[in-house]
Amino acid sequence: MSIYDVNIERLQGGPADLAQYRGKAVLVVNVASKCGLTPQYEGLQRLQDTYGDRGFTVLGVPCNQFMEQEPGTAEEIAEFCSATYGVGFPMTEKVEVNGIGRHPLYAGLVTTPDTSGHSGDIRWNFEKFLVAPDGTVAARFAPKTEPDSGEVVEAIERALP
């Protein structure tokens, strides 16, 4: 099963239809509004602004599993992201990324190791997965890796269609 076959809702309701990203590079990021890493929204939006017209998108996936740092409703999350960081990239419904309730999207992503060899459970908010245009996971980045760091940007540029 590829990410394109996964059913997930948009943050503000209705199917997200991940098949629309077939042929694009997608950076999937579990996000939270009340985390020390929340300012990464700025870097994520810069990536969206820089590469969005070149076959790339950021896909934000809110998650409240890490110290309940994403407690808001869909409306509160959308308002915070828009008003505070000018987020314009797509966001999904709030999901679980670890444990028995792990969303199928993350069940497929977590088997990919990052550059340090870590695979399996998501360690914290803002862990990033770069999905290549063919639906395979091209790279995984630790939560503290800034979205616009050299290693992320290079991986995105290699993955662009």
C-alpha positions in Angstrom: 0.0 0.0 0.0 1.4 3.4 -0.9 0.5 6.7 0.8 -1.8 7.4 -2.2 -4.1 4.6 -1.1 -4.4 5.8 2.5 -7.7 7.3 3.6 -7.3 10.4 5.8 -9.5 13.5 6.3 -8.5 17.1 5.7 -8.2 19.2 8.8 -11.4 21.0 8.1 -13.3 18.0 7.0 -13.7 15.9 3.9 -11.3 13.4 2.3 -7.7 14.6 1.9 -7.3 12.4 -1.3 -3.6 11.7 -1.1 -3.7 10.4 -4.6 -3.6 14.0 -5.8 0.0 14.0 -4.7 1.0 11.2 -7.1 3.9 12.5 -9.2 4.9 15.1 -6.6 7.4 15.2 -3.8 5.6 15.5 -0.4 7.1 16.3 3.0 4.9 14.7 5.6 5.3 16.3 9.0 3.6 15.5 12.3 2.9 19.0 13.7 1.8 20.6 17.0 0.9 24.1 18.0 2.3 24.2 21.6 5.8 22.6 21.1 9.2 24.1 21.4 9.6 23.1 17.7 6.4 24.9 16.6 8.4 27.7 15.0 9.4 25.1 12.3 6.1 26.1 10.7 8.0 29.1 9.3 10.6 26.9 7.6 7.9 24.5 6.3 6.0 27.4 4.8 9.2 28.7 3.2 9.7 25.3 1.6 6.1 25.4 0.3 6.6 28.9 -1.1 9.9 27.9 -2.7 9.1 24.6 -4.2 5.2 24.5 -4.4 5.1 25.4 -8.1 7.8 22.8 -8.9 5.8 19.6 -7.9 6.3 19.7 -4.1 4.0 20.1 -1.1 4.3 20.0 2.6 1.6 18.0 4.3 1.0 18.8 7.9 -0.4 16.1 10.2 -1.5 17.4 13.6 -0.8 15.0 16.5 -1.5 15.3 20.2 0.5 12.3 21.4 3.5 14.2 22.7 2.8 15.9 26.0 -0.6 16.9 24.6 1.0 19.7 22.6 -1.8 19.8 19.9 -4.9 20.0 22.1 -7.0 22.2 19.8 -10.0 21.6 17.6 -9.6 21.5 13.9 -10.8 25.1 13.7 -8.3 26.2 16.5 -5.4 24.5 14.8 -6.2 26.1 11.4 -6.6 29.5 12.9 -3.4 29.3 14.9 -1.4 28.0 11.9 -2.8 30.7 9.5 -2.7 33.6 11.9 0.7 32.9 13.6 2.7 31.4 10.8 0.8 32.1 7.5 0.5 28.4 6.8 -0.9 27.8 3.4 0.1 24.1 2.9 -2.5 21.3 3.3 -3.2 19.9 6.7 -4.9 16.6 7.6 -7.1 15.7 10.5 -5.4 15.1 13.9 -4.2 11.5 14.1 -2.1 9.2 16.3 1.4 8.5 14.9 2.4 5.8 17.4 0.9 2.9 19.3 -2.2 0.8 18.7 -4.1 3.7 17.2 -1.3 4.6 14.8 -2.9 6.0 11.6 -2.3 3.8 8.5 -0.4 6.7 6.9 2.3 6.5 9.6 2.2 2.7 9.7 3.7 2.9 6.2 6.1 5.7 6.9 7.8 4.6 10.1 9.6 1.6 8.6 12.0 4.0 6.9 15.2 4.8 8.8 16.7 8.3 9.1 20.4 9.0 8.5 21.2 7.9 12.1 19.5 4.6 11.5 16.4 5.2 13.6 13.2 3.6 12.3 10.0 2.7 14.0 8.1 5.0 16.4 8.0 8.7 15.8 10.2 10.4 18.5 8.5 13.8 18.8 6.6 16.5 17.0 8.0 17.7 13.6 9.5 14.4 12.5 9.6 14.6 8.7 9.2 12.1 5.8 10.0 13.0 2.3 7.9 11.0 -0.1 9.2 10.8 -3.7 6.8 11.3 -6.7 6.5 7.5 -7.1 5.2 7.1 -3.5 8.3 5.7 -1.9 9.8 7.2 1.2 13.0 9.0 0.0 14.2 10.3 3.4 13.3 10.6 7.1 14.5 13.5 9.2 14.6 13.9 13.0 12.3 16.3 14.7 15.0 18.9 15.5 16.2 18.9 11.9 15.1 22.3 10.6 12.8 22.1 7.5 15.0 24.4 5.5 18.3 22.8 6.5 20.8 21.9 3.8 20.1 18.2 4.1 16.3 18.6 3.8 16.6 21.1 0.9 19.0 18.8 -1.0 16.7 15.8 -0.5 13.7 17.8 -1.8 15.6 19.0 -4.8 16.7 15.5 -5.7 13.1 14.2 -5.3 11.4 16.9 -7.4 9.7 15.6 -10.5 
